[in-house]
Amino acid sequence: MNTLLASLLIFTFVYQNAPEDSISLNYCYQQAEAHYPVAKNVALQEQIAELNIRIANTGYYPQVSFKSKATYQSEVTEFGLPGGGPPPVSKDQYEAAIQVNQNIYSGGAVGIRKDLERTRGMHQVLSTKVELHQVRAQIDQVYFGILLSKQQMEATKLMFSELDERLKSVRSKVENGVLLKSQQLILEAGLIKAKQDSANIMANIKSGYHVLGELIGEELDASTKLTLPDPVSEGEITDVERPEMALFENSVKALEQQKKLAQTGKIPRISAFGTAAFGRPGLNFLNDDFHDYYMIGLRLNWNLMDFLNADEQKEVLNIRQKTIRQNEESFTLQLQTQLSSIEERIEAIKENIIRDKEIIEIREQVVAESSNQFENGVITATEYITELTNANRARLSLLTNEIKLVQARAEYQTVLGLDRE
């Protein structure tokens, strides 16, 4: 029995670099971030942000427009002067013009809009990272679920091997009339039950690999080895690097930039303009010939309503900032609750591991004694299988808790948003 326990321990708890034909938990994180469908949105969102910045930057450029018109009016100005006076203006009038407006001063509105577009673009990127972090939590559950199922499979195989070895001895004794046939049948039923358990566990393993493959964008099968991450001490992980925290800060920053943009409404805007045109009658309505003409000047615009509404807009944005900060506090509280729960679970698992080792020691002694009693016909096959099953469950409990301890610490890192090295 000590050999059986040693085999299980060696199978599970050798912490080393992953072989070439295996994958690690950190590798799954990286593959999900690179290949998960939503991850592709990051590059697209960065392109959109860059285009919006270029569009906002055009506020520095001259705004050029072209217009033309042809009109006919029922009457025109006439001068009833003695001697006839100047000829009347034509009733059909034409104009083709190019207008140019150049912003000179707008209170920095263009620069603020560019910064705001950068912030909005980052907001979309961070929102995608929040979604990817949720995928990471799914990977934790699936990855460790496969490891636990594989551990159950190995324990089932070893128990099957123990029963099969014992069955060979029982068959010989049944043939020699030392034991009843029923004792052999009980062991054979135990073997069949072990096969059923093995089939169910294998189905869970295959399902887990399928889900994990979907998450990381690869085809995986049950032959792919998953390495157990190195155990991490709780004291090593303290900082919070969740993408949600950066998203809160980004949202506050965007509102701050919107406040600055709203305040520019208080400031008069100065621009230069120019118009070059060809047509008739032109600026001199007494000249009825087709000719070119132009106009240049400065313009000052100041909107009273923008001035009056600027402070109200700022107050609205201040309230929205307070709402975001309240949401951030709620998220931080939930985060602390999650971490406390995981810390308590880690302590409970540690205690369970200590108790598991004590139970295994006792169960090993009971199984060794039951084996001798069964060989001598003192107890039945049912009683022997019961003790063997109890010992196997104790060993499996220890190994399962060892994996759960690593899983809990990995989950702790995930909740904090930290990457494994």
PARO-877482 format. One record per residue (C-alpha): residue in three letters; x, y, z. Coordinates in steps of 0.02 Angstrom, whole numbers, padded with zeros to 5 digits, always signed. Example, Ala and Ser with C-alpha at 12.3 -4.5 7.8 and 13.67 -1.06 7.14 Angstrom:
BEGIN
ALA+00615-00225+00390;SER+00684-00053+00357;
END
This chain:
BEGIN
MET+00000+00000+00000;ASN+00144+00119+00033;THR+00199+00089-00147;LEU+00025+00136-00207;LEU+00028+00299-00109;ALA+00202+00341-00170;SER+00148+00312-00350;LEU+00004+00433-00331;LEU+00113+00565-00251;ILE+00245+00552-00386;PHE+00111+00562-00522;THR+00041+00726-00460;PHE+00168+00829-00367;VAL+00327+00847-00467;TYR+00344+01034-00496;GLN+00458+01060-00645;ASN+00470+01146-00812;ALA+00338+01088-00935;PRO+00391+00954-01059;GLU+00383+00997-01242;ASP+00221+00900-01264;SER+00131+00989-01121;ILE+00052+01159-01091;SER+00050+01270-00938;LEU-00083+01380-00859;ASN+00012+01538-00907;TYR+00024+01475-01087;CYS-00166+01459-01089;TYR-00183+01638-01028;GLN-00068+01700-01166;GLN-00154+01600-01303;ALA-00325+01661-01249;GLU-00267+01842-01255;ALA-00193+01814-01427;HIS-00326+01706-01509;TYR-00490+01727-01417;PRO-00611+01814-01540;VAL-00640+01967-01433;ALA-00451+01994-01416;LYS-00445+02041-01599;ASN-00553+02192-01558;VAL-00406+02276-01470;ALA-00312+02308-01633;LEU-00472+02367-01719;GLN-00515+02484-01576;GLU-00340+02558-01581;GLN-00361+02591-01768;ILE-00529+02675-01738;ALA-00454+02785-01603;GLU-00311+02837-01718;LEU-00434+02882-01857;ASN-00541+02984-01737;ILE-00386+03078-01678;ARG-00343+03120-01858;ILE-00520+03183-01885;ALA-00510+03291-01729;ASN-00340+03357-01786;THR-00420+03429-01943;GLY-00486+03567-01830;TYR-00314+03646-01849;TYR-00326+03646-02039;PRO-00412+03775-02150;GLN-00592+03727-02184;VAL-00620+03742-02372;SER-00791+03736-02454;PHE-00855+03765-02630;LYS-01025+03832-02674;SER-01112+03891-02830;LYS-01284+03957-02869;ALA-01389+04021-03012;THR-01545+04122-02978;TYR-01680+04216-03069;GLN-01778+04350-02981;SER-01935+04439-03033;GLU-01867+04613-03003;VAL-01704+04702-02971;THR-01653+04873-02910;GLU-01680+05010-03037;PHE-01626+05191-03028;GLY-01759+05312-03093;LEU-01637+05453-03124;PRO-01649+05590-03255;GLY-01551+05544-03408;GLY-01574+05357-03379;GLY-01442+05326-03244;PRO-01343+05162-03233;PRO-01410+05009-03325;PRO-01519+04891-03222;VAL-01444+04733-03147;SER-01486+04570-03236;LYS-01626+04468-03162;ASP-01528+04307-03189;GLN-01379+04303-03070;TYR-01235+04178-03050;GLU-01099+04144-02925;ALA-00963+04012-02902;ALA-00856+04034-02746;ILE-00724+03953-02638;GLN-00735+03991-02453;VAL-00592+03965-02330;ASN-00606+03973-02140;GLN-00452+03959-02030;ASN-00469+03937-01843;ILE-00354+04056-01750;TYR-00409+04036-01569;SER-00538+03920-01491;GLY-00478+03902-01313;GLY-00382+03741-01350;ALA-00540+03647-01401;VAL-00454+03551-01542;GLY-00315+03486-01429;ILE-00441+03436-01297;ARG-00544+03341-01426;LYS-00388+03245-01481;ASP-00349+03197-01301;LEU-00530+03148-01275;GLU-00526+03033-01427;ARG-00368+02950-01360;THR-00453+02921-01194;ARG-00610+02853-01275;GLY-00505+02735-01380;MET-00417+02672-01224;HIS-00587+02649-01142;GLN-00636+02525-01277;VAL-00470+02434-01262;LEU-00487+02420-01074;SER-00667+02358-01091;THR-00602+02218-01201;LYS-00468+02177-01072;VAL-00601+02165-00938;GLU-00692+02037-01045;LEU-00529+01942-01075;HIS-00499+01937-00887;GLN-00666+01849-00867;VAL-00604+01721-00994;ARG-00450+01697-00886;ALA-00561+01652-00737;GLN-00648+01523-00848;ILE-00479+01450-00896;ASP-00436+01429-00711;GLN-00593+01327-00681;VAL-00574+01217-00835;TYR-00386+01192-00818;PHE-00391+01136-00637;GLY-00550+01038-00669;ILE-00453+00933-00794;LEU-00309+00909-00671;LEU-00430+00850-00536;SER-00517+00732-00655;LYS-00350+00660-00711;GLN-00304+00633-00530;GLN-00467+00540-00503;MET-00431+00436-00658;GLU-00259+00388-00595;ALA-00326+00342-00424;THR-00462+00236-00505;LYS-00334+00147-00614;LEU-00224+00107-00464;MET-00372+00041-00366;PHE-00420-00064-00517;SER-00244-00133-00522;GLU-00252-00177-00336;LEU-00420-00265-00357;ASP-00361-00358-00510;GLU-00207-00420-00418;ARG-00313-00475-00271;LEU-00437-00561-00388;LYS-00301-00673-00459;SER-00266-00739-00284;VAL-00452-00761-00246;ARG-00484-00859-00407;SER-00349-00981-00359;LYS-00424-01005-00187;VAL-00599-01025-00257;GLU-00537-01160-00377;ASN-00456-01249-00228;GLY-00615-01235-00126;VAL-00538-01120+00004;LEU-00657-00973-00031;LEU-00835-00963-00092;LYS-00873-00912-00271;SER-00970-00762-00205;GLN-00808-00683-00143;GLN-00737-00689-00319;LEU-00896-00615-00392;ILE-00892-00471-00268;LEU-00716-00426-00324;GLU-00765-00440-00507;ALA-00912-00323-00474;GLY-00790-00202-00394;LEU-00683-00207-00551;ILE-00834-00171-00660;LYS-00881-00024-00549;ALA-00703+00043-00565;LYS-00717+00031-00755;GLN-00881+00128-00750;ASP-00802+00263-00642;SER-00655+00270-00762;ALA-00771+00294-00913;ASN-00866+00436-00829;ILE-00706+00523-00777;MET-00634+00508-00953;ALA-00792+00589-01024;ASN-00766+00736-00905;ILE-00584+00750-00956;LYS-00625+00752-01142;SER-00760+00882-01113;GLY-00638+00989-01014;TYR-00507+00982-01151;HIS-00637+01031-01281;VAL-00688+01185-01181;LEU-00507+01232-01145;GLY-00465+01216-01330;GLU-00609+01332-01375;LEU-00547+01461-01250;ILE-00366+01462-01311;GLY-00400+01434-01495;GLU-00314+01264-01512;GLU-00367+01085-01540;LEU-00328+00984-01383;ASP-00357+00803-01339;ALA-00342+00698-01182;SER-00161+00656-01222;THR-00107+00838-01198;LYS-00020+00855-01031;LEU-00062+00999-00916;THR+00074+01052-00794;LEU+00026+01091-00616;PRO+00080+01272-00582;ASP+00213+01299-00451;PRO+00132+01335-00282;VAL+00131+01522-00242;SER+00138+01589-00066;GLU-00004+01706-00020;GLY+00121+01831+00047;GLU+00198+01853-00125;ILE+00043+01930-00204;THR-00022+02096-00139;ASP-00047+02222-00280;VAL-00209+02240-00376;GLU-00191+02252-00565;ARG-00368+02220-00623;PRO-00413+02301-00791;GLU-00573+02365-00710;MET-00470+02482-00600;ALA-00387+02557-00753;LEU-00558+02570-00836;PHE-00626+02671-00689;GLU-00479+02790-00699;ASN-00498+02806-00887;SER-00683+02849-00869;VAL-00645+02984-00741;LYS-00509+03053-00855;ALA-00629+03060-01003;LEU-00756+03158-00900;GLU-00619+03277-00844;GLN-00576+03312-01025;GLN-00759+03339-01065;LYS-00766+03468-00926;LYS-00620+03560-01005;LEU-00705+03553-01173;ALA-00867+03622-01099;GLN-00771+03767-01021;THR-00708+03820-01193;GLY-00888+03871-01227;LYS-00858+04023-01118;ILE-00718+04084-01230;PRO-00747+04184-01392;ARG-00683+04098-01548;ILE-00578+04194-01674;SER-00555+04140-01852;ALA-00498+04210-02018;PHE-00601+04188-02174;GLY-00588+04223-02358;THR-00699+04204-02509;ALA-00644+04203-02692;ALA-00786+04202-02818;PHE-00833+04225-03001;GLY-01003+04280-03062;ARG-01120+04426-03079;PRO-01163+04548-03010;GLY-01032+04517-02875;LEU-00995+04632-02729;ASN-01022+04785-02838;PHE-01203+04759-02886;LEU-01189+04899-03013;ASN-01065+04795-03115;ASP-01173+04676-03216;ASP-01029+04591-03306;PHE-00956+04422-03260;HIS-00800+04454-03158;ASP-00701+04386-03010;TYR-00700+04462-02837;TYR-00647+04415-02661;MET-00668+04457-02477;ILE-00554+04423-02327;GLY-00576+04462-02144;LEU-00579+04408-01962;ARG-00728+04337-01871;LEU-00765+04328-01684;ASN-00900+04208-01625;TRP-00965+04202-01448;ASN-01120+04101-01405;LEU-01213+04165-01253;MET-01301+03998-01221;ASP-01136+03903-01224;PHE-01071+04026-01095;LEU-01223+04005-00983;ASN-01229+03815-00998;ALA-01042+03782-00970;ASP-01054+03777-00780;GLU-01209+03667-00782;GLN-01123+03546-00899;LYS-00973+03543-00783;GLU-01084+03502-00634;VAL-01167+03360-00729;LEU-00996+03288-00770;ASN-00943+03307-00588;ILE-01093+03203-00535;ARG-01050+03070-00662;GLN-00873+03065-00594;LYS-00940+03039-00419;THR-01048+02896-00484;ILE-00896+02813-00560;ARG-00799+02830-00398;GLN-00943+02751-00303;ASN-00945+02607-00427;GLU-00757+02591-00402;GLU-00781+02581-00214;SER-00914+02447-00235;PHE-00801+02348-00350;THR-00656+02362-00227;LEU-00768+02301-00086;GLN-00824+02152-00189;LEU-00642+02118-00231;GLN-00593+02119-00048;THR-00738+02003-00008;GLN-00681+01881-00142;LEU-00502+01885-00081;SER-00554+01857+00099;SER-00660+01710+00047;ILE-00515+01633-00049;GLU-00396+01662+00096;GLU-00516+01571+00213;ARG-00531+01430+00086;ILE-00341+01416+00075;GLU-00327+01400+00264;ALA-00464+01269+00267;ILE-00377+01169+00130;LYS-00213+01176+00225;GLU-00301+01105+00378;ASN-00383+00970+00272;ILE-00214+00918+00201;ILE-00145+00892+00377;ARG-00298+00787+00423;ASP-00288+00690+00258;LYS-00111+00635+00298;GLU-00165+00575+00470;ILE-00314+00481+00397;ILE-00207+00399+00262;GLU-00087+00333+00391;ILE-00232+00253+00486;ARG-00317+00187+00329;GLU-00156+00109+00267;GLN-00142+00011+00428;VAL-00324-00043+00417;VAL-00305-00101+00236;ALA-00146-00198+00275;GLU-00236-00287+00417;SER-00393-00315+00311;SER-00287-00390+00172;ASN-00217-00521+00291;GLN-00390-00554+00363;PHE-00463-00577+00190;GLU-00323-00696+00140;ASN-00361-00799+00295;GLY-00549-00796+00268;VAL-00585-00691+00423;ILE-00677-00553+00327;THR-00775-00554+00165;ALA-00728-00477-00002;THR-00859-00342+00028;GLU-00777-00290+00190;TYR-00605-00290+00108;ILE-00665-00184-00039;THR-00746-00063+00083;GLU-00582-00036+00175;LEU-00484-00026+00012;THR-00608+00104-00053;ASN-00594+00205+00107;ALA-00405+00206+00094;ASN-00414+00256-00089;ARG-00533+00397-00050;ALA-00416+00460+00085;ARG-00269+00462-00036;LEU-00374+00545-00170;SER-00435+00675-00044;LEU-00254+00721-00003;LEU-00202+00737-00184;THR-00361+00830-00229;ASN-00334+00955-00089;GLU-00154+00980-00145;ILE-00219+01028-00318;LYS-00358+01134-00244;LEU-00229+01229-00142;VAL-00133+01276-00299;GLN-00298+01315-00385;ALA-00353+01430-00244;ARG-00188+01524-00251;ALA-00201+01539-00440;GLU-00379+01602-00419;TYR-00313+01728-00291;GLN-00192+01793-00422;THR-00330+01800-00552;VAL-00442+01901-00437;LEU-00297+02022-00410;GLY-00265+02027-00598;LEU-00085+01968-00582;ASP+00006+01865-00713;ARG+00100+01708-00671;GLU+00284+01712-00715;
END
